[in-house]
Amino acid sequence: MKEVDGTKTLNPEIKDAAISYVKKLFSKSDNTELTRALKKESFKRIYMKMVLDPDEFQPKPRPADIEPWHGKKPSGPRDFLKSKVILPSLPQVLLQIQQVLNNPDSSADDLADVISKDPKLVAAILRLANSALFSFRTEVDTPSRAVALLGFKQAGSLAMGTVSLSLFKRSKSSSILQVEKFWKHSIACGVIAQELAKIANLGDSERYFVGGMLHDIGLYVIFESNKGLALELMELAKEHDESLYGAEHELLGFNHAILGGVIIKDWNFPHSLVVAAAGHHNPEKAKNDPDAGVVHIADFICRAIGYDLGISHILGHIEPAAWDIIGISGDEFIEKMPEIQSIIDNIFEILNPQ
Ligand SMILES: [Fe+2]
């Protein structure tokens, strides 16, 4: 994107449009060094996108075949889940992985056995274990080797995260949510969360990868279950120049983060994943748990670098408490950005949606 660095070569009209787009995008964000760096990168990306794909920035007509939302506020997330909701069903292999992880008598061999039964999972785990996310010196060529090198818990979370991605599928009827964008958002958030956890020396960094991948499951369920509601949420957020999160509170009385936490809890997933999803918009409420803070920051960064869901034009801000909770500053992240971008590209290829 060299040409964007030299302002002389820019088309003035597109440049102005990109500037005002980025200004709005970051209008609720703070003015830290990290935000300024993200803003600069964002301008280059948006400018290029406006040149190459101007249609993406045109207002889209409201899809005609979508029934309007009934407008009745549910009494809470559980009430919402009782209505006609599209809840992804957990694949058998995921249940088996959970069983192995929850059984104190399980061994590394048991986990490797479960993974081995699913060829797609084997391929994904081996490619992940050999990727830049990990820096093993030897090649990882079997599931048992992967479990031995990664460790029982870490290999288990990685397997869970990989299978969990398959939950997010394109629904048969027209979707408001672009599933490819959702995948990329989830994976990029997972990679950034894991890298943040590594910089902050939090240990067990794989769990943050999974936490990042699953954090927006509540949003997926809202958008796939009730398209009329989804449209109304997007329109309200646009009208009030606020994030989708604010619109959810207004129409539903709760937000997708809380809903996601309830779903993940009902699935008996580890507590850290419940906290990561439930607290990713309010990390200050989960002070004793770094998972929400890590995913909160990762979510902001991944949307700022272009892995957004295409449903909101305002990024919001990083809660300062999130940095305090994880004990690092944004500056420590800036220098790692190019490296992390290449890991994200690599993981996209590995976990490519089919
Ligand atoms: Fe979210």
Residues whose N, C-alpha, C, O or C-beta is under 5 A from the ligand:
A	BS01	LIG	D216
